[in-house]
Amino acid sequence: MERRMNPASLVCARRLSTTAGTQSSEDAEAEKVKQLTIQFNSALNDLLAQGNLNALFLIYEDMLELGVPPDTTTYNILLRSCFASNDLFGVKEYLATMREESVPFDVETCKLCVQASLVTQNPTLVEPMLEDMISGAISTDLREVSDLTESELDQLLAMMVALRSRKLANYVANERRHHVNGSSFSESFLKLEDLAKRIPAEDASIPQAAST
């Protein structure tokens, strides 16, 4: 039996069909699609606030069926929904989809990515993000993710030290020192920072953590 679309999705579908063929330029067409994405995001966000996650994921399916492209805001809502339902596998899948589809990470995405990695103790969730931050593929630096606590950053540093990744460990240590909420450095952080510096370098171009 064919699934019926959510009423909010039907509104978008009608708007999509009534404007099809009426736009004369690519810019106008892109703006139309952008507005539809925004409308879907508003519906998704409302459902998340209501705690109606089943309807939320059905509207997301409608969005894909109509060919309306999800953006960073869409995926952030989906990630928060997965956290709300303790669906950590879903978090992993949506993060992977964002990378595959080249959907940019913003500050909220980065925060959710770090927190998912810490909750699951799965460094593979956060390693690609840190690599992209170092390379500049992600414009946000770890220090800009102000909602992350010093404790979370210390846990992330401990994870990178455990991986024996000098590049990532020193990057996290450096960002921890420049974090906007960072006002003091605990003894445990200083020990982790020292351990990070002692990890054998993967190559000669590895950036070092800032010295005291």
N, C-alpha and C positions, 0 to 999 in steps of 0.2 A: 504494500500500500504506500502510495506516495506521501511523503511528509509535507504538511502544510507549513508555509512560512509564518513566522511571527508577524503580528500586525505592523510592528515598527519596520520590519524588513520589507513588507509589502508597500509601505509608503515610499521607501527608497527605490523599490523595483519600479513603481509607477513613475517616479521622477526620472529614473534612468530611461524608461521606454518613451516617455513623452518628450524628452530632450534629445533622443537619439536622432541623428541626421540633421539636427537644427543648428549645430555649431559649425561655423565656417573655418575655424582655425584650430591648430593643434593646441595652442595655448588655452583657448576657451574650453576645449575638450578636457585638458588636464585639470583645469580649475573646477570643472563640473565633477570630475572623479574625486578630486581632493575634498570638495564639499560633501560628497556622499560618504567618504571615509570619516569625515568629522561627524556626520550625522549618526553613522553606525557607532562610532566611539562614544558619543553621548548616550546612546541607548545601552551600550555595554556597561558604561560607568554607572548609570542609574541602577542597572540590575545588580552590579557588584555591591553598591551601597545598600540595596534591599536584601542582599544575601541570596538572591535567586540565581544560583550558579548554573542550574540546569538550563534555564531559559537563556542565560548569557552565552553558553557554549553553542546552543542551537542558533542564536542570532549570528554568532561568528561563522557557523557553517553556511547560513544564508548569505552572508557577506562574500564568502568565497564562491558560492554557487552563482552569484550575480556578477562575479568578476570584479568586485570592488577591492582594491589592494589594501591589505592591512599596513599600517605604518607603525612607527615606534610607540606611539600612544596606545594603539591597539594591543601590541604585544605586552606592554607594561601592565595593562588591565588584565590580560590573560595570565601573566605571571603572578600578579597579586591574587587572582582568583585561585590559581593552583596552590599558592601558599595558604589561602583561606580554607581550602579543602584538604590540605596536607598531601597534595598530589605532587610529590617531588620529581616523579618521573615526567610529569607534564612540564614542570619547570625546565628540566633538561631538554625536552623535545622542542619547546618554544625557543629556547636560547639557540639551539642548533639550527632551527628554521630561520631565525633572524640572521645568522651568519651565512647560511646557504643562499638566502634571498638578498643579501647585502643591505638589510635594514639597519640603519645606524643605531648604535647604543647611545642613550643619553645618560644623565646623572642617575636617574631612577633605575634604569636598566642595570647600570653598573652596581648600584647598591644591592639590588635583588640578586644579581649574579654572585656577588661576594657572599651574601647571606645564605644563598642556596648551597654554595660550596662548603660553608662552615657547618651548616645544619647536617649535611650529608657526609661531611668529612671526605668530600670528593674533589680533589684538586683539578681534575680534568674539566670541571665546569668553569673554573676561573682562569686557568692557564692561558687559553687563547685570548681572553679579554686583556690580561696583563701584557701579553706579547703585542697586541694591537695598540695598547696605550704607549708602550715603549717605541714602537715603530711610527706612531702618529696616525695609524689607521683609524683609531678612535680619538676624537678630539678632546675628550674629557680625560683629565689626569685623576689618579686615585685621590689626591689631596683635595680635589674639588667635590668629592662625594661627602658632603658635610654631615649627612645623616648617619654615616658610619661612626661607631664609637671607637675610642682608643683601644678598648678591649678587643673589639672585632678585628681591628687592624693588627693588633699583636697576635691574635690567633691566626690571621692570614699569613703573617710573617713566619710564625712557627711552622705552618704547613709548607711554605716554600723552602724553609731551612731543612725540613724533613725530606723534601724532594731532592735536596742537594743541588738545587738550581741557583747558582750564584747570581745570574742575571736577574731572575725574578725576585729572589730574596733581597738583593741590594736595592732593587727598584722599590719594593714595598717598604723597606727600612727608610729609604730616602723620602718617600711620600709620607710616611708616618711622621717623620720629623717636621715636615712642612704642612701637615694637616691643619686645617683652620681651627679645629677644636683642640689641637695638641698644645698643652701648656706645660707639661712636665713629662719626664721620661722615667718610667719605673725601672727598677733594677732588672726585672725580667726582660723588658724590652732591650736594655743595653746589652744584656747577655746574648739575646737573640741577634742583635745587630752585629756583635763581635763574631758570633758563629757564622753569620752570613758572609762576612769579610774573609773568613778562613776557608770557605768552600773553594775548591780548585776552580779556576776560571774555565769556562767552556771555550773562550777564545780571547784574544788580546784586546778586543774592542769593547769588552763588557763595561758598562758604566758602573762606577762605584757609588756606594751610599755616601751621603754627605758626612764629613767628619765633624766632630764636636768642636 
